Amino acid sequence: MNIKMETPSLNGTEKKPPLPRRSVRKSSPTKKSTLNPSTATSRESLKTVRPFVYIDELQQLKTKDELLNLLNARETNPKKLIQTIHYESELEKLQVELVKLQQWVVANKIRVAIVFEGRDAAGKGGTIRRFTEHLNPRSMRVVALNKPSDEEQGQWYFQRYIKQLPNKGEIVFFDRSWYNRAVVEPVNGFCNQKQYEIFMQQVTEFEHMLYEDGILLFKFWFSISKEEQLKRFKSRMGNPLKHWKVSPVDMKAQEKWDLYTRYKEMMFNKTHSSFSPWIIVKANNKQKARLEAIRFLLAEIDYAGKEKNSAFLLPNKNIVNNYHRNALRID
């Protein structure tokens, strides 16, 4: 599904300022620490909490032995550090391309809707954050709706999602979508059989109307194994910063794994189409899943300035590809 439109040249898109990195942290040698004294008062105290490696320290190294000594002193895995640096470098290049894509969307008044679906803890939210991190919030939205209100429960099911569809010159990211009714709701008893059947009859026609009206719709399914999901649940429960992510539905996800699989496969069979295909992302490795999902989107749209880029835009089909009934899946 390659989309190409003519667009005027945009000033200022050829060169982008370097984007901030996250995993490798940089400290200022001239600025004193502003950390709360009750938790940490210096860089040394931070090292006792977590083995950071700082950019300015790496810049001072002259030999491989010095690098190995530093990594050993911080109990840092060299292979993991190199992988993280490579990931951050690739992500930065792809995010520059996403900025160019957004500028093209605004200039041409394009409407883009991107659906992120998958099992609980599949990495949907983290991937959306990497997509949106450097985009202009004035022409981008993230939609993550709560459960329907009493008033919404009396409406046509698609009505509250129609309100969230993109305006001209806007990209909308759906952190879960109308496909709640295809999998989550029937598995957990949040809808009855008749409501489920009506949805499955209407959803393809609904998406065809979006297609005919010119909305670019992309549907990602993030696929993880049962073992990886359990690992991530345990990580969430052990991290006070992630307790809010743990819900009663999450707690039942493991015991209802096979039921989720059944409804997921029925959803794919009935809602995968040429005008609205499902894109499957193997997401056991979060970093690879994020990079390849971004690459896939960029590869599908011929935006202005795409030919002038430093990023590799050909997605790895062993990680992300269109749904196929006979393809090997991990969930």
C-alpha positions in Angstrom: 0.0 0.0 0.0 2.4 2.7 -1.2 0.9 6.2 -1.1 2.4 9.0 -3.1 1.3 12.6 -3.5 3.0 15.7 -4.9 3.9 18.3 -2.3 5.7 21.6 -2.3 9.2 21.7 -1.0 9.5 22.5 2.7 12.1 24.8 4.0 14.2 23.6 6.9 13.6 19.9 6.6 17.0 19.0 5.1 18.9 19.4 8.4 17.6 18.6 11.8 19.2 19.3 15.1 20.4 16.2 17.0 17.8 14.6 19.1 18.3 13.9 22.8 19.3 10.3 23.8 17.8 8.5 26.7 19.7 5.3 27.6 23.3 6.7 27.7 23.2 9.7 30.0 25.3 12.7 29.8 26.3 14.9 32.8 27.5 18.5 32.7 31.0 18.9 34.1 30.4 22.6 34.9 26.9 22.4 36.5 26.4 21.2 40.0 24.0 18.4 40.7 20.5 19.5 41.6 19.4 16.1 43.0 17.5 15.9 46.2 20.1 15.3 49.0 17.8 12.8 50.6 18.2 10.5 47.7 21.5 11.3 46.0 24.0 14.1 46.1 26.5 13.3 43.4 27.2 11.2 40.4 28.9 8.7 42.6 25.8 8.1 44.7 23.8 7.5 41.5 26.3 4.7 40.5 25.4 2.8 43.7 21.7 2.8 42.6 22.2 2.0 38.9 25.3 1.4 36.8 25.2 4.4 34.6 27.8 5.0 31.9 28.1 8.7 30.9 28.9 10.1 27.5 31.7 12.4 28.7 33.4 9.4 30.4 33.3 7.5 27.1 34.8 10.4 25.2 37.8 10.5 27.6 38.7 6.8 26.8 41.7 6.2 24.5 42.1 2.4 24.4 39.9 -0.7 24.4 41.4 -1.7 27.8 40.2 1.5 29.3 36.7 0.9 28.0 36.6 -2.7 29.3 37.9 -1.5 32.7 35.1 1.2 32.9 32.4 -1.3 32.0 33.6 -3.9 34.5 33.8 -1.3 37.2 30.1 -0.4 36.6 29.1 -4.0 36.1 27.8 -3.2 32.7 27.3 -5.7 29.9 29.4 -4.5 26.9 27.2 -6.3 24.4 24.0 -4.8 25.8 25.6 -1.3 25.9 26.6 -1.5 22.2 23.0 -2.8 21.3 21.5 0.2 23.2 23.8 2.7 21.5 22.9 1.2 18.1 19.2 1.3 19.0 19.3 4.9 20.1 21.2 5.9 16.9 18.7 4.1 14.6 15.7 5.5 16.5 17.0 9.1 16.2 17.4 8.7 12.4 13.9 7.3 12.1 12.4 10.0 14.3 13.9 12.6 12.0 12.0 10.9 9.2 8.8 10.9 11.2 9.1 14.7 11.6 9.4 15.0 7.8 6.4 12.7 7.4 4.3 14.9 9.7 5.3 18.0 7.9 4.2 16.4 4.6 0.9 15.4 6.2 0.3 19.0 7.4 1.3 20.5 4.1 -1.0 18.2 2.1 -3.9 18.1 4.6 -3.6 14.3 4.8 -5.5 12.3 7.5 -3.6 9.4 9.1 -5.0 7.0 11.6 -2.7 4.4 13.2 -4.2 1.6 15.3 -2.0 -0.2 17.9 -3.5 -3.5 19.1 -2.1 -6.5 20.9 -2.2 -8.5 24.1 -1.7 -6.8 27.4 2.0 -5.8 28.0 2.8 -6.2 24.3 4.6 -2.9 24.1 1.9 -0.7 22.4 2.3 2.3 24.6 6.1 2.3 24.6 6.1 2.2 20.8 3.6 5.0 20.5 5.8 7.1 22.7 8.8 6.5 20.3 6.6 7.4 17.4 5.4 10.7 18.9 8.4 11.8 21.0 9.5 14.6 18.6 6.3 15.3 16.6 4.5 18.6 16.8 1.6 18.1 19.2 -0.6 20.6 17.4 -1.0 18.2 14.5 -0.9 14.9 16.3 -3.0 13.1 19.0 -2.8 9.9 21.0 -6.2 8.4 21.7 -6.6 6.0 24.7 -10.3 5.9 25.6 -11.6 4.7 29.0 -14.5 2.3 29.2 -17.6 3.7 27.7 -19.9 5.9 29.8 -23.6 5.1 30.3 -24.4 7.5 27.5 -21.9 6.0 25.2 -23.2 2.5 25.9 -26.5 3.6 24.4 -24.8 4.8 21.2 -23.8 3.0 18.0 -20.5 1.3 19.0 -18.3 3.2 16.5 -19.7 6.6 17.4 -17.2 7.5 20.1 -14.3 6.4 17.8 -15.6 8.5 14.9 -15.2 11.6 17.1 -11.5 10.8 17.4 -10.7 10.3 13.7 -8.0 12.6 12.3 -8.8 16.1 11.0 -7.0 17.3 7.8 -3.3 17.6 8.4 -3.3 15.4 11.5 -2.0 12.0 12.6 -3.9 10.1 15.3 -2.4 7.2 17.3 -5.0 4.8 18.8 -3.7 3.1 21.9 -6.3 0.3 21.5 -9.3 1.1 19.3 -12.7 -0.2 18.1 -11.1 -3.6 18.0 -11.7 -3.9 21.8 -15.0 -5.5 20.8 -13.3 -8.1 18.6 -11.0 -9.5 21.4 -10.9 -7.9 24.8 -14.7 -7.5 25.3 -15.9 -11.0 24.3 -13.0 -12.7 26.2 -13.8 -10.8 29.4 -17.6 -10.7 29.1 -17.8 -7.0 28.5 -20.2 -7.5 25.5 -22.8 -10.1 24.6 -22.7 -12.4 21.6 -25.1 -10.3 19.6 -23.1 -7.2 20.1 -20.0 -9.1 19.0 -21.6 -10.4 15.9 -22.9 -7.0 14.8 -19.5 -5.5 15.3 -17.8 -8.2 13.2 -20.4 -7.7 10.4 -19.9 -3.9 10.4 -16.2 -3.3 11.0 -14.9 -4.1 7.5 -17.6 -1.8 5.9 -16.7 0.9 8.5 -13.1 0.8 7.5 -13.9 0.7 3.8 -15.8 4.0 4.3 -12.7 5.5 5.9 -10.6 4.2 3.0 -13.0 5.7 0.4 -13.0 9.0 2.2 -9.2 9.2 1.9 -8.0 8.4 5.5 -4.8 6.5 5.6 -5.4 3.7 8.1 -2.7 1.4 9.5 -3.5 -1.4 11.9 -0.6 -2.9 13.9 -0.9 -6.0 16.1 2.0 -6.4 18.6 2.6 -10.1 19.1 4.3 -11.5 22.2 4.7 -15.0 23.7 3.0 -16.2 26.8 6.3 -16.4 28.7 7.3 -12.9 27.7 3.9 -11.5 28.8 4.3 -13.1 32.2 7.8 -11.7 32.5 6.5 -8.2 31.8 3.7 -8.6 34.3 6.1 -9.5 37.0 8.3 -6.5 36.1 5.3 -4.2 36.3 4.2 -5.5 39.7 7.8 -5.1 41.0 8.1 -1.5 39.8 6.2 1.2 41.7 6.4 3.5 38.7 4.4 0.9 36.6 1.8 -0.2 39.1 -0.8 1.9 37.3 -0.4 -0.4 34.3 -1.6 -3.5 36.2 -5.4 -4.0 35.8 -7.8 -6.8 36.7 -7.9 -7.7 33.0 -4.1 -8.1 33.0 -4.3 -10.5 35.9 -6.6 -12.8 33.9 -4.7 -12.5 30.6 -2.5 -15.6 31.3 -5.3 -17.9 32.3 -7.4 -16.8 29.4 -4.5 -17.0 26.9 -6.1 -19.6 24.6 -9.4 -17.8 24.5 -7.6 -14.6 23.5 -5.9 -16.6 20.8 -9.2 -17.9 19.4 -10.8 -14.5 19.2 -7.6 -12.9 17.8 -7.5 -15.4 15.0 -11.2 -14.9 14.2 -10.5 -11.1 14.1 -7.7 -11.5 11.6 -9.6 -13.9 9.4 -12.6 -11.6 9.1 -11.1 -8.1 9.2 -7.9 -8.4 7.2 -8.4 -6.9 3.8 -6.5 -5.4 0.9 -7.6 -1.8 1.8 -7.2 -2.3 5.5 -4.6 -5.0 6.2 -3.3 -6.1 9.6 0.4 -5.6 10.2 1.9 -8.1 12.6 4.9 -7.1 14.7 6.8 -9.7 16.6 7.4 -7.8 19.9 9.3 -10.1 22.3 12.2 -7.7 21.7 10.8 -4.2 22.5 13.6 -2.3 20.8 13.5 -4.2 17.5 9.7 -4.0 17.5 9.7 -0.2 17.9 12.3 0.3 15.1 10.6 -2.0 12.6 7.1 -0.6 13.2 8.4 2.9 12.5 10.3 1.6 9.4 7.2 -0.1 8.1 5.1 3.1 8.3 7.8 5.2 6.7 8.2 2.7 3.9 4.5 2.7 3.1 4.2 6.5 2.5 6.1 8.5 -0.1 6.4 11.7 1.9 8.5 14.8 0.9 12.2 14.5 1.5 12.1 10.7 1.9 14.9 10.3 -0.7 17.2 12.5 1.4 17.6 10.4 4.6 20.3 8.7 6.6 18.0 6.0 8.0 17.5 2.5 6.6 13.8 2.4 5.7 13.4 -1.2 4.5 11.6 -3.1 7.3 12.8 -6.5 8.5 10.0 -8.9 7.3 11.1 -11.4 9.9 9.8 -8.9 12.6 7.1 -6.9 10.8 4.9 -8.0 7.9 1.3 -8.1 6.7 -0.9 -10.8 8.2 -0.9 -14.1 6.4 -3.1 -17.0 7.5 -0.3 -19.6 7.3 2.5 -17.4 8.8 4.2 -18.6 12.0 3.1 -16.5 15.0 4.4 -16.4 18.5 1.1 -15.6 20.3 
